[in-house]
Amino acid sequence: MTRRRTFGLLLLTIALGLASRRWPESQPAFVAAYAGDTLWAAAVFWVLRLLAPLAATPRLAMMAVAIAFADELSQLYHAPWIDAVRATTPGALLLGQGFLWSDLVCYVAGVGLAAVVDRLAVSGEARSRRGA
């Protein structure tokens, strides 16, 4: 997949994730509760794809899940300095605020969704190159 397309997917994912947090009342309760975390993990996948454009999709997916799980587990650690970072908007968006088991499920779903989109895009590009 091209870096331009990957960057576009990253921006779209971030925009949808921020919108899910900004306007929760305009979504079904289930979507409002879980979309942000799901899309956050998908964004981690897209960042990794930008950094390693030739890496295998399963490898990127495993790395993205590991990063997302590490981030969630870090929320069990509370020290004044990191809680001060988490109290800021960027800190809360990047690091989260409190550990939730349900977030781990969201992360797997988000990375899985991004990996499926990635594989479909890569296989579609390969078909296009063969046909050209």
LOKOL-203345 format. One line per 4 residues: for each residue x, y, z of N, C-alpha, C. Coordinates in steps of 0.2 Angstrom, whole numbers. Example, Ala and Ser with C-alpha at 12.3 -4.5 7.8 and 13.67 -1.06 7.14 Angstrom:
BEGIN
66,-28,39,62,-22,39,66,-16,39 | 64,-11,35,68,-5,36,64,0,39
***
This chain:
BEGIN
4,-6,0,0,0,0,5,6,0 | 2,11,-4,7,17,-4,6,21,3 | 12,25,4,12,29,10,6,34,10 | 5,37,4,0,42,4,-7,39,6
-9,33,3,-15,30,5,-15,28,13 | -9,26,15,-9,24,22,-10,30,27 | -7,36,25,-7,42,28,-15,44,28 | -18,44,23,-25,45,22,-29,41,27
-28,35,27,-32,30,32,-30,32,39 | -24,34,40,-22,36,47,-26,42,49 | -26,47,44,-30,54,46,-38,52,47 | -40,48,42,-47,46,43,-49,43,49
-45,38,51,-45,34,58,-45,39,64 | -40,44,64,-40,49,69,-46,53,69 | -48,56,63,-54,60,63,-60,56,66 | -61,50,64,-67,46,66,-67,45,74
-61,43,76,-60,42,83,-61,49,87 | -59,54,85,-60,61,89,-67,62,88 | -71,61,83,-78,62,82,-82,58,87 | -80,52,87,-83,47,92,-83,50,99
-78,53,101,-77,56,108,-81,63,108 | -80,66,103,-83,73,103,-91,73,103 | -94,69,99,-101,68,99,-104,62,100 | -103,59,106,-106,53,108,-113,52,108
-117,58,109,-124,58,109,-127,56,102 | -123,57,97,-126,56,90,-125,49,88 | -122,45,92,-121,38,91,-124,33,95 | -125,27,93,-128,22,97,-123,21,103
-126,19,109,-122,19,115,-116,14,115 | -117,9,111,-112,4,111,-106,7,107 | -107,10,101,-102,14,97,-99,19,101 | -103,23,104,-100,29,108,-95,26,114
-97,20,116,-93,18,122,-86,15,119 | -86,12,113,-80,8,111,-77,10,105 | -80,14,101,-77,16,95,-70,20,96 | -69,24,101,-63,28,101,-57,23,103
-58,18,107,-53,14,109,-51,9,103 | -56,7,99,-55,3,93,-52,7,88 | -53,13,87,-50,17,82,-43,19,84 | -42,20,90,-35,21,93,-30,16,91
-32,10,92,-28,4,90,-27,3,83 | -32,5,79,-31,5,72,-26,10,69 | -27,16,73,-22,21,71,-15,19,73 | -14,15,78,-7,13,80,-5,8,74
-9,4,71,-7,0,65,-5,4,59 | -9,9,58,-7,14,52,-1,17,53 | 1,19,59,7,22,61,13,17,59 | 12,11,62,17,6,60,18,5,53
12,5,49,13,3,42,16,9,39 | 16,15,41,20,21,38,27,20,40 | 29,17,46,36,17,47,39,11,44 | 35,6,42,37,-1,39,33,-3,34
33,1,28,29,0,23,29,-7,19 | 35,-10,20,36,-17,17,34,-23,22 | 33,-21,28,32,-27,33,26,-31,32 | 26,-37,34,20,-41,33,14,-39,37
8,-39,35,3,-37,39,2,-40,45 | 3,-47,46,2,-50,52,7,-48,57 | 13,-47,55,18,-44,59,17,-37,62 | 14,-33,58,12,-26,60,6,-27,65
2,-31,64,-4,-32,68,-2,-34,75 | 3,-39,75,5,-41,82,9,-36,85 | 13,-32,82,16,-26,85,11,-21,87 | 6,-19,84,1,-15,86,-3,-17,92
-5,-23,92,-8,-26,98,-4,-25,104 | 3,-27,103,7,-27,109,8,-20,111 | 9,-15,107,9,-8,109,3,-6,113 | -3,-7,110,-9,-5,113,-10,-9,120
-8,-15,120,-9,-18,127,-4,-15,132 | 2,-14,130,7,-10,134,4,-4,136 | 1,0,132,-2,6,134,-7,6,139 | -11,1,138,-17,-1,143,-14,-3,149
-9,-7,149,-6,-10,156,-3,-4,159 | 0,1,156,3,7,159,-1,11,163 | -8,10,161,-13,14,165,-14,11,172 | -11,6,174,-11,3,180,-6,7,185
-1,10,182,4,14,185,2,21,186 | 2,23,192,1,30,194,6,33,198 | 9,38,195,14,42,198,12,50,197 | 13,54,201,11,61,199,13,64,192
19,62,190,21,65,184,17,62,178 | 16,55,178,12,53,172,5,54,173 | 2,55,179,-5,57,180,-6,64,178 | -1,68,178,-1,75,176,-1,75,168
3,71,165,2,70,158,-4,68,155 | -7,63,159,-14,60,157,-19,65,158 | -18,70,162,-23,75,164,-24,80,158 | -19,80,153,-19,85,148,-23,81,142
-26,85,137,-30,82,132,-25,77,128 | -20,79,125,-15,75,122,-13,69,125 | -12,70,132,-10,64,136,-15,59,137 | -21,61,138,-27,57,139,-28,53,132
-28,57,126,-29,53,120,-24,48,118 | -17,50,120,-12,45,118,-11,39,124 | -12,41,130,-10,36,135,-16,34,139 | -22,37,138,-28,34,142,-28,37,149
-33,35,153,-33,37,159,-34,32,165 | -37,26,163,-38,21,168,-39,14,164 | -36,9,167,-36,2,164,-43,0,164 | -45,-3,158,-52,-7,157,-50,-13,153
-53,-19,156,-52,-25,152,-55,-24,145 | -61,-21,144,-64,-20,138,-60,-17,133 | -55,-12,135,-51,-9,130,-47,-14,126 | -45,-19,130,-40,-24,127,-44,-28,121
-51,-29,122,-55,-32,116,-55,-27,111 | -56,-20,112,-57,-15,107,-51,-15,103 | -45,-15,106,-38,-15,103,-38,-21,98 | -39,-27,100,-39,-32,95,-44,-31,89
-50,-29,91,-54,-28,85,-52,-22,81 | -49,-17,83,-47,-11,79,-41,-13,75 | -36,-17,78,-30,-19,74,-33,-24,69 | -37,-28,71,-40,-33,66,-43,-30,60
-47,-25,61,-51,-21,56,-45,-18,51 | -41,-14,54,-35,-11,50,-31,-16,46 | -30,-22,49,-26,-27,46,-30,-30,40 | -37,-31,40,-41,-33,35,-41,-28,29
-42,-21,31,-42,-16,26,-35,-16,23 | -30,-17,27,-23,-17,24,-22,-22,19 | -24,-28,21,-23,-34,16,-27,-33,10 | -33,-31,11,-38,-30,5,-34,-24,0
-32,-19,3,-28,-14,-1,-22,-17,-5 | -18,-20,-1,-12,-23,-4,-14,-28,-9 | -18,-32,-8,-20,-37,-13,-23,-34,-19 | -27,-29,-18,-30,-25,-24,-25,-22,-28
-20,-19,-25,-14,-16,-28,-10,-21,-32 | -9,-27,-29,-6,-32,-33,-10,-34,-39 | -16,-35,-38,-20,-37,-44,-20,-31,-50 | -20,-25,-48,-20,-19,-52,-13,-19,-56
-7,-21,-53,-1,-21,-56,0,-27,-61 | -3,-33,-59,-3,-38,-63,-7,-37,-70 | -13,-34,-69,-17,-32,-75,-15,-27,-79 | -10,-23,-76,-8,-17,-80,-2,-19,-85
***
